[in-house]
């Protein structure tokens, strides 16, 4: 009963923050206090709980450096003209009868390069939605295709905060994770392409008139050299160079382009690195503004605060009942399906991708002792399930960015097909029951 009351108080704090339209960071801080009080009331000393919480927080804080680099990288790619160059040259491929499929593929490309679903939706997503609607294609279909695309790369880009978080939580190698993610995503990706190509038969598009290249050319020098930061990132990632070194090299490549090609001064570059890039062109600004270290502060706080939960739970055994229930589910349907069910619940409660990943990891770590398989299970569940929850910011923010209705979630095919495919594969594979030794202790 005490466990239920404690978790109810935590959920109430989360719901209150979401209803008020504010960050969930205060709710997470309340969660720490509630969990510590529960531990004290159940006979645990303050010092061991705090020590354990700080230990797990310190372990997770390693990823903070990576988040800072991502903030710097996404800023410089905007300021150097890298993102505008890619957008301007890829949107010329869009043709009326394949606009839904290309919206998916182009957003896949952008999210792979930027590692951010929100940034991809705000750039390529807005462009493809504008082009698609100008061709009389339903925003319902386009929104689903865009959401699928931005989370394809958010899931498996080496510079994705979610991929970095999973790597840190599971102590795995990100390039090994990406290799396995691409393998499990191959069939769902192909099926998604088929679905979006088939949807073209249900539409009656016309030729649009938006000149994306001309719009960006007014604000940036779109010389071919501006794409070099992306090329450096891709080459070093393929060579499996440490992701922090890879991002550092891309940052160093983008800096001189900002100064000598886009003619920014050092003060403007420094301000952009901290506060985010702001384009002086009013028409282009809504499509390109963002980035900066400040954009990463919220996610860094979420990771650091919520990571302390793991240590507190280990010390107090607060989630003992939940762990036993999840192990029973895993014994019946397998580790992946148990992780999927858990991720649906945590996504509904957490209302954001980061916290959902961390809670699912904490709850399901015991049902899959192999860290590599556990990492892929998280990538194929919590990472893609969170955007499907209508009240979660993971899906609501990208859809709002591109002006798509919430009903577009129904057409985010890749996000459904990936976990469904894994479940079908699991049924074709002989199931090995999970050990119940932990339950008997």
C-alpha positions, 0 to 999 in steps of 0.5 A, spaced: 500 500 500 505 504 501 508 503 494 502 505 491 501 511 495 508 513 493 507 512 486 501 516 486 504 522 489 509 522 484 504 521 478 500 527 481 506 531 481 508 529 473 500 530 471 500 537 475 506 540 471 504 537 464 497 540 466 500 547 468 504 547 461 511 547 465 517 543 465 517 536 469 523 537 472 520 540 479 516 534 479 522 529 478 525 533 484 518 532 488 519 525 486 526 524 489 523 527 496 517 523 496 521 516 494 526 518 500 521 519 505 518 513 503 524 509 504 525 513 511 518 511 513 520 504 511 526 503 516 532 505 511 537 511 513 538 517 510 545 517 508 545 510 505 539 512 500 543 519 499 549 515 497 546 510 493 542 516 489 548 520 488 552 514 485 547 513 480 546 520 478 554 521 477 554 514 473 549 517 468 552 524 468 557 522 464 552 523 458 551 530 460 558 532 456 555 528 450 549 532 451 553 539 451 556 537 444 550 535 441 547 542 443 553 545 440 553 541 434 546 543 432 547 550 433 553 550 428 550 546 423 544 551 423 549 557 423 554 554 418 548 553 413 549 545 413 542 544 415 539 549 410 544 546 404 541 539 406 534 541 406 534 546 400 537 540 396 533 534 398 526 538 397 527 538 390 526 531 390 519 531 392 514 530 386 506 530 387 505 523 387 510 520 392 510 526 397 508 522 403 513 517 402 518 522 400 516 526 407 518 520 411 524 519 407 527 526 408 525 526 415 529 520 416 535 523 413 535 529 417 534 526 423 539 521 422 544 527 421 541 531 427 539 526 432 534 530 434 526 529 432 524 536 435 530 539 430 528 535 424 520 536 425 522 544 426 526 544 419 525 538 414 518 537 417 515 544 416 518 544 409 515 537 407 508 539 410 508 546 407 510 542 400 505 537 401 499 541 403 501 546 397 500 539 393 493 538 396 495 532 400 492 531 407 496 533 413 493 527 417 498 523 412 503 527 412 504 528 419 504 521 420 510 520 415 513 526 418 513 523 425 515 516 423 521 519 419 524 524 425 524 518 430 527 513 425 533 517 426 532 519 433 532 512 435 539 510 431 543 516 430 550 516 433 548 523 435 541 522 438 540 524 445 536 517 446 541 513 443 546 516 448 542 515 454 540 508 452 548 506 451 549 509 458 544 506 461 546 499 459 553 500 458 554 498 451 557 500 445 553 505 441 556 503 434 554 496 436 547 498 438 546 502 431 548 496 427 543 492 431 538 497 431 538 497 423 537 490 423 531 490 427 528 496 423 530 493 416 523 490 415 519 495 419 522 500 414 521 497 408 513 496 410 513 503 412 515 505 405 510 500 402 504 503 406 506 510 404 507 509 397 500 506 397 497 512 401 499 516 394 493 512 391 488 515 396 490 522 394 490 527 388 496 531 389 497 537 385 504 541 383 506 546 389 509 552 388 514 553 394 521 555 392 525 552 398 532 553 395 530 560 394 528 562 401 534 559 404 539 562 399 536 569 401 539 568 408 545 563 407 551 562 402 549 555 400 556 553 397 557 546 397 563 547 403 557 548 408 555 540 407 562 538 410 560 538 417 555 533 415 560 529 411 565 529 417 560 526 421 558 521 417 565 519 415 567 518 422 561 515 424 562 509 419 569 509 421 566 508 428 570 513 431 568 515 439 562 519 438 564 525 442 571 525 438 566 525 431 562 531 434 568 535 436 571 534 429 564 536 426 564 542 430 571 544 428 569 543 421 563 548 422 566 554 426 570 556 420 564 556 415 560 560 420 566 565 420 568 565 413 563 563 409 557 565 413 561 571 415 559 571 422 563 574 428 566 571 434 561 574 438 555 572 434 558 565 434 559 565 442 552 567 443 549 562 438 553 556 442 550 558 448 543 561 447 541 557 440 542 560 433 537 566 431 536 567 423 536 575 422 531 573 416 524 573 419 521 568 413 527 563 415 527 564 422 521 559 424 524 554 420 532 554 422 532 557 429 534 553 435 540 549 438 545 551 443 547 549 450 541 552 453 536 547 449 540 541 452 539 544 460 532 541 461 534 534 458 540 534 462 536 535 469 531 530 467 537 525 466 541 527 472 535 527 477 531 521 474 537 517 474 538 518 482 531 514 482 535 507 480 540 508 486 534 510 491 530 504 489 535 499 489 536 501 497 529 501 499 526 496 494 520 500 492 519 497 486 520 490 488 513 489 487 513 491 480 519 487 478 516 481 481 510 482 476 514 484 470 518 478 471 511 474 471 509 477 465 516 476 462 515 468 464 509 468 460 510 472 454 518 473 453 522 479 455 521 483 449 514 483 450 514 485 457 519 491 456 514 493 451 508 493 456 512 496 461 514 502 456 507 503 454 505 504 462 511 508 463 510 513 457 503 514 459 506 516 466 512 520 464 509 523 458 516 524 455 521 520 452 527 521 456 524 519 463 520 513 459 526 510 457 529 511 464 523 508 468 523 502 463 530 500 464 530 500 471 523 496 471 526 491 466 533 490 467 532 484 470 528 480 465 533 481 460 540 480 463 544 481 457 546 488 456 546 488 448 539 485 448 536 489 453 539 496 449 535 493 443 529 492 447 529 499 450 530 502 443 525 498 440 520 499 445 520 506 450 524 510 444 518 509 439 512 508 444 513 514 447 511 519 441 505 515 440 502 517 447 497 523 445 499 527 451 506 525 451 511 531 449 515 526 444 509 526 439 505 532 441 511 537 440 513 535 433 506 534 430 505 541 433 511 544 430 509 542 423 501 543 424 499 536 423 493 534 427 493 529 433 490 524 429 496 523 425 499 518 430 494 513 427 499 514 421 506 514 424 506 507 421 514 505 423 513 507 430 507 501 430 511 496 425 517 496 429 515 493 436 509 489 432 515 486 428 519 484 434 513 481 437 512 477 431 519 475 431 519 473 438 513 468 437 517 464 431 523 464 436 522 458 442 521 462 448 526 461 454 523 462 461 526 467 465 529 465 471 525 466 477 530 465 482 530 472 484 522 471 486 524 466 491 529 470 495 
